Amino acid sequence: MGKRIGKQSIKLDSKPKIISAYSVVGPKEGEGPLSEYFDLILKDDLNGQKSYEKAESSILYKAITECIKKAKIQETDINYLLAGDLLNQISSSNFAARDLDIPFIGLYGACSTMTESLSLGAMIMEAGFANYLLAATSSHFSSAERQFRYPLEYGSQRHPTAHWTVTGAGAMILGKTGNYPYISYVTTGKVKDYGITDVNNMGASMAPAAIDTIKQHFQDTGRGPDDYDLIATGDLGKYGKDITSKLLKEYGYDIEEKYIDCGDEIYGSSQETNAGGSGCGCSAVVDCGYIYKNMLSGKLKRVLILSTGALLSTTSSLQGETIPGIAHAVAIEYGG
């Protein structure tokens, strides 16, 4: 079975396979440069629901059920669903799970939830406790914005470093057999807090965690930037991405030629999203869409993905707390 290596990583000998993936995005995300890679683009942010919160739960449910269909298995074949989101008490995931016949483990890792659920899922598979397992997450611009920032009707001017919460949901099913991309390593991140208090600068608050996890992954595994075709962080946006790239060079790791950030990639420059995308759905839809499909086509053979999360609450910043960050890394490989 798999073994711990270094300080924070696990090598997965059983190579849990990602046998299907599905992504749902909102209209704005569907107008961005990655539109061809998404499985479903909504025509309406409300998705036929009476509230944005209900809409978010509905797109997560859609991603999960369609992912199951793509895998050509039944709900009852799946041993665990691991999912979470940004809303109070992960309500989007809870309400999606109540309509599914799958044992559910709710997670909260803020925007790091996609790789958090994938990491824990891979470890459960490695331990032999599941034949199939589903990892998923979601976010919605309108539900997150009015919970964490301003009323939607307020119309405040957005700060240049502010992110745009992605409306989207992604799901991946892990299985044991078949010719699919597989997870080879998991590196669990530590909470890092460098004293950032600006809620409009999520990239700066999360970058230290991304830097620490990437550095630790390389040290634990003996790998480096040249061992990967692509290194993708979750939702640091253009400012957080720049910080990450520059500071990793100070540790001796130049990832610039292999490095993208999902938040920096999902929107085009004309879409006026300032620093780029964020939210649990940001890395989820890029991982399940762009990255997974490029692995299946053979364009990418070895990828390191990290979802990054800002661990603040709706009240912590108002009470003067700083913003801790977290990042978890998953190495995915396919073919030779």
Secondary structure, 3 states (H helix, E strand, C coil): CCEEECCCEEECCCCCEEEEEEEEECHHHHCCCCHHHCCEECCCCCCCCCCHHHHHHHHHHHHHHHHHHHHCCCHHHCCEEEEECCCHHHHHHHHHHCCCCCCEEECCCHHHHHHHHHHHHHHHHHCCCCCCEEEEEEECHHHHHHHHCCCCCCCCCCCCCCCEECCEEEEEEEECCCCCCEEEEEECCCCECCCCCCCCCHHHHHHHHHHHHHHHHHHHHCCCHHHCCEEEECCCHHHHHHHHHHHHHHCCCCCHHHEEEHHHHCCCHHHCCCCCEECHHHHHHHHHHHHHHHHHCCCCCEEEEEEEEECCCCCCCCCCCCCCEEEEEEEEECCC
